[in-house]
Amino acid sequence: MKILVTGGAGFIGSHVAARFLRDGHEVGIVDDFNDYYDPRIKRANVAALGGAARLFEGDIRDRDFVEGVISEGAFDAIIHLAARAGVRPSVKNPQLYIDTNITGTHNLLAAAHRSGIGRFLFASSSSVYGLAKTVPFTEDLPLPQTLSPYAATKLAGEHLCGNYAHLYGMRVVCLRFFTVYGPGQRPDLAIHKFTDSINRGQPIPQYGDGSTRRDYTYIDDIVQGVAGALRYEGPAFDIFNLGENQTTTLSELILEIEKALGKKAIIERHPEQQGDMPLTAADITKARQFLGYNPQTKIREGIPKFVEWYLSTR
């Protein structure tokens, strides 16, 4: 199978690309190497693939670029991971998120339809659940309100995917990722930032009283879920949660990092941030049943693995 992975130079994308290359597929990567974090990290991710993936460097907001890549590549499937990420930055610059995450997604869907690509996977987010009161979150929950522009753009992306499945018969699966971490994690994400600061003896910011809870999901488990979604033969449009099915408080997370590093954190306390969700918790019953999803790595095993990787890069 020929697979195009958008955002394939990023944290999740490079792991996904590596998995499908190992499985014997042809893989193309789209990435614009923007400066949301150090582009050298993303270029190193691509270099680690050893030239096995074909690289298309450009911006998914550029419709002509997207059309050219997809018409030229003759791909069988698109795994769309490219996005402007992060809740807090989206509050400061919503237009950038709208342009990239909504317009960019539509550019890809439209080009895929015109080229007759039959499978499209869309990376959504647990942030679409907003202040959902039913816990754990199931895929059929009503979603009347998101809490950030980032979340709104991900929900809009899901709706666009549903449009194309309904109107044109494209097979589309939306995957709601729950706080992905592991080796290679982006440096702007909490686990990486906390680990780096604690290791250096620098203070870490704690927003709120430490009671916020997240469903942290190890990267290998996410990749397994993506692979299952690519094989999915159910309805033309469907949505799945990919999480670990357990939650960890912020305070517990910091404690796990302290134990793995053998160092104590210096904590700076700050008010809760606008747009942050107080809780994410995935019900993964549906993904288990239909994707064969079976997460293996709990936070107590995953954090030491991440810290081991982090220390190996120093």
C-alpha positions as CSV (number, residue, x, y, z in Angstrom):
1,M,0.0,0.0,0.0
2,K,1.2,3.6,-0.7
3,I,0.5,5.8,2.3
4,L,0.9,9.5,2.7
5,V,1.5,10.6,6.3
6,T,1.0,14.4,6.7
7,G,3.0,15.8,9.6
8,G,5.2,12.8,9.2
9,A,8.3,14.6,10.5
10,G,6.6,15.2,13.8
11,F,6.5,13.2,17.0
12,I,3.5,10.9,16.2
13,G,3.9,11.1,12.5
14,S,7.5,9.9,12.4
15,H,6.6,6.9,14.6
16,V,3.6,6.1,12.3
17,A,5.8,6.4,9.2
18,A,8.4,4.1,10.7
19,R,5.8,1.5,11.6
20,F,4.4,1.3,8.1
21,L,7.8,1.3,6.5
22,R,8.7,-1.7,8.7
23,D,5.5,-3.4,7.5
24,G,6.6,-3.1,3.9
25,H,4.5,-0.2,2.7
26,E,5.6,2.7,0.6
27,V,5.4,5.9,2.6
28,G,5.3,9.6,1.6
29,I,5.7,12.4,4.2
30,V,4.3,15.9,4.0
31,D,5.7,18.4,6.4
32,D,6.4,22.2,6.4
33,F,9.0,22.1,9.2
34,N,7.5,25.2,10.8
35,D,9.0,26.8,13.9
36,Y,6.4,25.8,16.4
37,Y,9.3,23.9,17.9
38,D,12.9,23.5,16.6
39,P,12.7,22.3,13.0
40,R,16.0,20.5,13.5
41,I,14.2,17.9,15.7
42,K,11.7,17.2,12.9
43,R,14.5,16.9,10.3
44,A,16.3,14.5,12.5
45,N,13.1,12.4,12.7
46,V,13.0,12.2,9.0
47,A,16.7,11.4,8.8
48,A,16.2,8.5,11.2
49,L,14.0,6.9,8.6
50,G,17.1,6.4,6.4
51,G,15.7,7.9,3.3
52,A,13.1,5.2,3.0
53,A,10.2,7.6,2.9
54,R,9.6,10.2,0.2
55,L,9.5,13.7,1.5
56,F,7.2,16.4,0.2
57,E,8.1,19.7,1.9
58,G,5.3,22.2,2.0
59,D,2.3,23.7,3.8
60,I,-1.1,22.0,3.7
61,R,-2.7,25.5,3.6
62,D,-1.3,25.7,0.0
63,R,-4.0,24.1,-2.1
64,D,-1.8,23.8,-5.2
65,F,0.9,22.1,-3.2
66,V,-1.5,19.6,-1.7
67,E,-3.1,18.9,-5.1
68,G,0.3,18.3,-6.7
69,V,1.5,15.9,-4.0
70,I,-1.6,13.8,-4.0
71,S,-2.1,13.7,-7.8
72,E,1.6,12.8,-8.3
73,G,1.9,10.3,-5.5
74,A,-0.9,7.9,-6.5
75,F,-1.5,7.1,-2.8
76,D,-3.9,4.4,-1.6
77,A,-4.5,6.1,1.8
78,I,-3.8,9.3,3.7
79,I,-3.0,9.5,7.4
80,H,-3.6,13.1,8.2
81,L,-1.6,14.1,11.3
82,A,-0.4,17.5,10.3
83,A,-1.9,20.3,12.5
84,R,-1.1,23.3,14.5
85,A,-1.1,21.8,18.0
86,G,-1.6,23.1,21.5
87,V,-4.5,24.5,23.4
88,R,-2.9,27.6,24.9
89,P,-1.2,28.9,21.7
90,S,-4.5,28.5,19.9
91,V,-6.1,31.0,22.3
92,K,-3.4,33.5,21.4
93,N,-3.6,33.0,17.6
94,P,-6.9,31.3,16.6
95,Q,-6.6,32.4,13.0
96,L,-3.5,30.3,12.4
97,Y,-5.3,27.2,13.8
98,I,-8.4,27.8,11.7
99,D,-6.3,28.2,8.5
100,T,-4.1,25.1,9.2
101,N,-6.4,22.7,10.9
102,I,-9.6,23.5,9.0
103,T,-8.6,24.8,5.6
104,G,-5.6,22.5,5.5
105,T,-7.8,19.5,6.3
106,H,-10.3,20.5,3.6
107,N,-7.5,20.9,1.1
108,L,-6.4,17.3,1.7
109,L,-10.0,15.9,1.7
110,A,-10.8,17.6,-1.6
111,A,-7.6,16.5,-3.3
112,A,-8.1,12.9,-2.0
113,H,-11.6,12.9,-3.4
114,R,-10.5,14.2,-6.8
115,S,-7.7,11.6,-6.9
116,G,-10.0,8.7,-5.9
117,I,-8.1,7.9,-2.7
118,G,-10.4,5.5,-0.8
119,R,-9.0,5.8,2.8
120,F,-8.5,8.8,4.9
121,L,-7.5,8.8,8.6
122,F,-7.8,12.0,10.6
123,A,-6.0,12.7,13.9
124,S,-8.5,14.3,16.2
125,S,-8.1,15.0,19.9
126,S,-9.6,14.4,23.3
127,S,-10.0,18.1,23.5
128,V,-13.2,17.9,21.5
129,Y,-15.0,16.6,24.6
130,G,-14.7,20.0,26.3
131,L,-16.6,19.9,29.6
132,A,-18.4,16.6,28.9
133,K,-20.0,15.4,32.1
134,T,-20.1,11.7,31.3
135,V,-16.9,10.0,32.2
136,P,-15.2,8.1,30.7
137,F,-15.8,9.8,27.3
138,T,-17.5,7.7,24.7
139,E,-17.5,8.5,21.0
140,D,-21.3,9.1,20.9
141,L,-21.4,11.9,23.5
142,P,-23.0,15.1,22.4
143,L,-20.3,17.8,22.0
144,P,-22.1,21.2,22.4
145,Q,-19.1,23.2,23.5
146,T,-15.3,23.0,23.1
147,L,-13.0,25.1,25.3
148,S,-10.3,26.3,22.9
149,P,-9.8,27.2,19.3
150,Y,-7.6,24.2,18.9
151,A,-10.4,21.9,20.0
152,A,-12.9,23.7,17.8
153,T,-10.7,23.2,14.8
154,K,-10.4,19.5,15.5
155,L,-14.1,19.1,15.9
156,A,-14.6,21.0,12.6
157,G,-12.1,18.6,11.0
158,E,-14.2,15.7,12.1
159,H,-17.3,17.2,10.6
160,L,-15.5,17.9,7.3
161,C,-14.5,14.2,7.2
162,G,-18.1,13.2,7.8
163,N,-19.2,15.4,4.9
164,Y,-16.8,13.7,2.5
165,A,-17.7,10.2,3.6
166,H,-21.4,11.0,3.2
167,L,-21.2,12.9,0.0
168,Y,-18.5,11.0,-1.9
169,G,-18.3,7.6,-0.3
170,M,-14.8,8.1,1.0
171,R,-13.9,5.8,3.9
172,V,-12.8,8.1,6.7
173,V,-11.8,7.2,10.3
174,C,-11.3,9.9,12.9
175,L,-9.1,9.0,15.8
176,R,-9.3,11.0,19.1
177,F,-5.9,10.9,20.6
178,F,-5.5,11.2,24.4
179,T,-2.3,13.0,25.5
180,V,0.3,11.1,23.6
181,Y,3.8,10.7,25.1
182,G,7.0,8.6,24.7
183,P,10.4,8.7,23.1
184,G,10.7,11.6,20.7
185,Q,7.9,13.6,22.3
186,R,7.7,17.2,21.3
187,P,9.7,19.4,23.7
188,D,6.8,21.8,24.3
189,L,4.6,19.0,25.9
190,A,4.3,18.7,29.6
191,I,6.1,15.4,30.2
192,H,9.1,16.5,28.2
193,K,9.2,20.0,29.7
194,F,8.9,18.7,33.2
195,T,11.5,16.1,32.7
196,D,14.0,18.6,31.3
197,S,13.4,21.2,34.0
198,I,13.6,18.7,36.9
199,N,16.8,17.2,35.5
200,R,18.3,20.7,35.2
201,G,17.2,21.7,38.7
202,Q,14.9,24.3,37.3
203,P,11.4,25.1,38.5
204,I,8.4,23.6,36.7
205,P,5.1,25.5,36.3
206,Q,2.1,23.7,37.8
207,Y,-1.2,25.2,36.7
208,G,-3.9,24.7,39.3
209,D,-3.7,22.6,42.4
210,G,-2.4,19.4,40.7
211,S,-5.8,17.7,40.6
212,T,-6.4,17.9,36.9
213,R,-6.4,14.4,35.3
214,R,-5.3,13.2,31.9
215,D,-5.5,9.9,30.1
216,Y,-1.8,9.6,29.0
217,T,-1.2,7.3,26.1
218,Y,2.1,5.8,25.1
219,I,3.2,6.3,21.5
220,D,3.5,2.6,20.7
221,D,-0.1,2.1,21.6
222,I,-1.2,5.0,19.5
223,V,0.6,3.6,16.5
224,Q,-1.0,0.2,17.1
225,G,-4.4,2.0,17.0
226,V,-3.6,3.8,13.8
227,A,-2.6,0.6,12.1
228,G,-5.9,-1.0,13.2
229,A,-7.8,2.0,11.8
230,L,-6.1,1.7,8.4
231,R,-7.5,-1.9,8.2
232,Y,-11.0,-1.0,9.4
233,E,-13.8,-2.2,7.2
234,G,-16.8,-0.8,9.1
235,P,-19.0,2.1,8.2
236,A,-17.7,4.7,5.7
237,F,-17.3,7.2,8.5
238,D,-16.4,6.3,12.1
239,I,-14.8,7.8,15.2
240,F,-12.6,6.0,17.8
241,N,-11.0,7.0,21.1
242,L,-7.3,6.0,21.4
243,G,-6.3,6.3,25.1
244,E,-5.0,4.1,27.9
245,N,-8.3,3.9,29.8
246,Q,-6.8,5.2,33.0
247,T,-6.3,8.7,34.3
248,T,-3.4,10.3,36.2
249,T,-3.4,13.6,38.1
250,L,-0.9,16.3,37.4
251,S,0.6,15.7,40.9
252,E,0.9,12.0,40.3
253,L,2.6,12.6,36.9
254,I,5.2,14.9,38.5
255,L,5.9,12.2,41.2
256,E,6.4,9.5,38.5
257,I,8.9,11.8,36.7
258,E,10.7,12.5,40.0
259,K,11.0,8.7,40.7
260,A,12.3,8.0,37.2
261,L,14.9,10.8,37.3
262,G,15.8,10.3,41.0
263,K,15.4,14.0,41.5
264,K,12.8,16.3,43.2
265,A,10.8,18.9,41.3
266,I,10.9,22.6,42.2
267,I,7.2,23.6,41.7
268,E,6.0,27.0,40.8
269,R,2.3,27.3,41.3
270,H,0.1,29.2,38.8
271,P,-3.6,29.7,38.2
272,E,-5.4,27.3,35.9
273,Q,-5.1,28.3,32.2
274,Q,-7.9,29.3,29.9
275,G,-8.8,26.5,27.5
276,D,-7.4,23.7,29.6
277,M,-9.7,20.7,30.3
278,P,-10.0,19.6,33.9
279,L,-10.2,15.9,32.9
280,T,-9.7,13.6,29.9
281,A,-10.7,10.0,30.2
282,A,-11.1,7.6,27.2
283,D,-13.6,4.8,27.0
284,I,-11.8,2.5,24.5
285,T,-14.4,-0.3,24.3
286,K,-15.2,0.6,20.7
287,A,-11.6,0.7,19.6
288,R,-10.9,-2.6,21.3
289,Q,-13.8,-4.3,19.6
290,F,-13.4,-2.9,16.1
291,L,-9.7,-2.0,15.7
292,G,-8.2,-4.7,17.8
293,Y,-6.8,-1.9,19.9
294,N,-5.0,-3.2,23.0
295,P,-2.9,-0.6,24.8
296,Q,0.0,-2.2,26.8
297,T,1.9,0.6,28.5
298,K,0.6,2.2,31.7
299,I,2.1,5.5,32.9
300,R,4.3,3.8,35.6
301,E,6.1,1.9,32.8
302,G,5.9,4.6,30.1
303,I,7.5,7.4,32.1
304,P,10.7,5.5,32.9
305,K,10.9,4.6,29.2
306,F,10.5,8.2,28.2
307,V,13.1,9.3,30.8
308,E,15.5,6.7,29.6
309,W,15.2,8.1,26.1
310,Y,15.5,11.7,27.3
311,L,18.7,10.9,29.2
312,S,20.2,9.1,26.2
313,T,19.9,12.4,24.2
314,R,21.8,14.5,26.7
